[in-house]
Amino acid sequence: MQKTKVGISVGLFGAALYFVGLISIIPLVVMAGYVLLFEENEWLKRAAVKAVAVVIFFTILSTIIGLISNSTSLLTDIVNLLNGTINMSGLNRILSICRLIVTIAQSLFLLMLGFKALTQGNIKLGSVDSTISKHM
């Protein structure tokens, strides 16, 4: 079993990367930065980049949904200024459900990747994996 310079197994550190991604992006980036700078294990480096990429991908999705939600609020305000009425509550509920689905999907992906990382396994994520392979 390979060990990191910190003294824990490579698989456990990889799992920790994914599990920390569930909590916050800042500690994840710090841990990933440490891995990229000081660790030599190629699998661990790929896991660090993949954890950050997954969190950033879902953050971008959530932000896009938030932008759409803000746009509907702006549209409602403009229509109200023109003495008109428009009801966007249905669309806002749908956007809220979409944001919840994105949050649940992110949590599930990170949990699956984290448990798979304990055995230094990997779950293929198509374009994420190809992009990482292309740039690493």
Summary of the structure (lengths in Angstrom):
residues: 136
radius of gyration: 19.6
end to end distance: 24.0
largest distance: 69.9
contacts: 383
relative contact order: 0.16
helix: 78%
strand: 1%
